[in-house]
Amino acid sequence: MNKLENPWRILIQSAASSPSPHNAQPWKVRIIDESHAELFIDGKRALPDEDETGCFMICAMGIFCEALEGIAATHGLRLSAKYFDPSFDNELNLFAKLELSEADDAITPFPRELYSKRKTSRLPNLKKLVQDEVLARLKSIENPSGQRLSVISDPQLIHWMMDLNLETTFIDMNKAPYRREFHNWVRTNPRKAAELRDGLDARCMNLKPIEFWMNANFYWMYQIPVISTLIKYWYNFRIGHIQHFGIISGSFWDNDSAVAAGRYLLRLWLEMAREDVYVHPFGNLVTNLETRSTLEKKLGIENIWLVFRMGYTQEPPGSYRLDVSEIIID
Ligand SMILES: Cc1cc2nc3c(=O)[nH]c(=O)nc-3n(C[C@H](O)[C@H](O)[C@H](O)COP(=O)(O)O)c2cc1C
């Protein structure tokens, strides 16, 4: 059937560049034969204390499926997935059964190179606005699950959102379970980061290892008013001027919706990569329930599930990925 030798390995190799919260890479694949494979959630890579509903991990799995499908299409193959109700209770939790077939009419909306070009950028934005016609193209991408992209460009609102994000991060970091989970993914030692090939590498956080280590360990200082004000100034100075925030709203908080939302998110992110627009998600604005509700009221947008800084930056460093041999299981 296949034009490719070892098709799953080739697809997984490219799809491994997919984004996931904390770069946790929760996906594992068992190859059954040339045409069939099973996709699992790796329970050890879930984030139960930040992602309490599990929807962000399911969203990441949806992203990975979308990548497998899109990359398969670039090889003239069709990938279909039958999804199962996922759980996080076991080491490996069946997420989908995958089937590959030939597709003469495969639609390839995104060239293969875009999957590796797409990256999170935490570098400061260049002094350049995203033009209306680019925003219009981003808003018009294929979106059967009815997600909505809103763009905030009002400087006062942006300032307010930055403050809300930092205040929420300070609160969240002072919650022990949240912090312990975050610490598992902090990579401040360059050698360890290269060895583990997952998690949040200081290089990609645009922080020196010592700065990242201090951020993660001196969380209690965030509660001291003068110091927290200084940290806010320092953080805002590091990030620089923000021209736009992107907001995605729509159905998200059930399994099927989270899969569809993840698939939409990857398409949007690839389209941004095509336009050279970089994304930097601000997770605390949506995972903290009180903050999410404050944000929704202020912006007059319901069902927000992702907020990200968007704009042009220098090319950011690439984050590590697990080797294909660590993704494929027996
Ligand atoms: C659903 C989702 C939420 C994310 N939330 C955050 C976040 O809150 N802060 C952040 O800096 N990066 C966030 N990221 C970006 C990931 O950390 C990033 O994708 C991962 O480290 C891999 O890096 P890459 O995107 O450059 O390949 C998020 C990614 C996804 C898919």
PDBQT file of the ligand as one rigid body, heavy atoms in Angstrom, charges set to zero:
ROOT
HETATM    1  C1  LIG A 401      -1.856  24.090  24.806  1.00  0.00    +0.000 C 
HETATM    2  C2  LIG A 401      -0.505  24.720  25.013  1.00  0.00    +0.000 A 
HETATM    3  C3  LIG A 401      -0.290  25.587  26.084  1.00  0.00    +0.000 A 
HETATM    4  C4  LIG A 401       0.954  26.192  26.260  1.00  0.00    +0.000 A 
HETATM    5  N1  LIG A 401       1.136  27.057  27.312  1.00  0.00    +0.000 NA
HETATM    6  C5  LIG A 401       2.319  27.704  27.461  1.00  0.00    +0.000 A 
HETATM    7  C6  LIG A 401       2.513  28.668  28.500  1.00  0.00    +0.000 A 
HETATM    8  O1  LIG A 401       1.647  28.872  29.332  1.00  0.00    +0.000 OA
HETATM    9  N2  LIG A 401       3.686  29.340  28.548  1.00  0.00    +0.000 N 
HETATM   10  C7  LIG A 401       4.693  29.113  27.660  1.00  0.00    +0.000 A 
HETATM   11  O2  LIG A 401       5.734  29.774  27.755  1.00  0.00    +0.000 OA
HETATM   12  N3  LIG A 401       4.552  28.182  26.671  1.00  0.00    +0.000 NA
HETATM   13  C8  LIG A 401       3.402  27.490  26.548  1.00  0.00    +0.000 A 
HETATM   14  N4  LIG A 401       3.232  26.578  25.528  1.00  0.00    +0.000 N 
HETATM   15  C9  LIG A 401       4.320  26.352  24.589  1.00  0.00    +0.000 C 
HETATM   16  C10 LIG A 401       5.100  25.088  24.941  1.00  0.00    +0.000 C 
HETATM   17  O3  LIG A 401       5.867  25.277  26.100  1.00  0.00    +0.000 OA
HETATM   18  C11 LIG A 401       5.966  24.724  23.730  1.00  0.00    +0.000 C 
HETATM   19  O4  LIG A 401       5.122  24.319  22.696  1.00  0.00    +0.000 OA
HETATM   20  C12 LIG A 401       6.957  23.636  24.024  1.00  0.00    +0.000 C 
HETATM   21  O5  LIG A 401       7.888  24.048  24.984  1.00  0.00    +0.000 OA
HETATM   22  C13 LIG A 401       7.711  23.207  22.748  1.00  0.00    +0.000 C 
HETATM   23  O6  LIG A 401       8.356  24.316  22.160  1.00  0.00    +0.000 OA
HETATM   24  P1  LIG A 401       8.059  24.787  20.659  1.00  0.00    +0.000 P 
HETATM   25  O7  LIG A 401       6.622  25.224  20.596  1.00  0.00    +0.000 OA
HETATM   26  O8  LIG A 401       9.015  25.931  20.423  1.00  0.00    +0.000 OA
HETATM   27  O9  LIG A 401       8.317  23.629  19.752  1.00  0.00    +0.000 OA
HETATM   28  C14 LIG A 401       2.009  25.918  25.353  1.00  0.00    +0.000 A 
HETATM   29  C15 LIG A 401       1.792  25.029  24.295  1.00  0.00    +0.000 A 
HETATM   30  C16 LIG A 401       0.565  24.425  24.128  1.00  0.00    +0.000 A 
HETATM   31  C17 LIG A 401       0.358  23.463  22.996  1.00  0.00    +0.000 C 
ENDROOT
TORSDOF 0
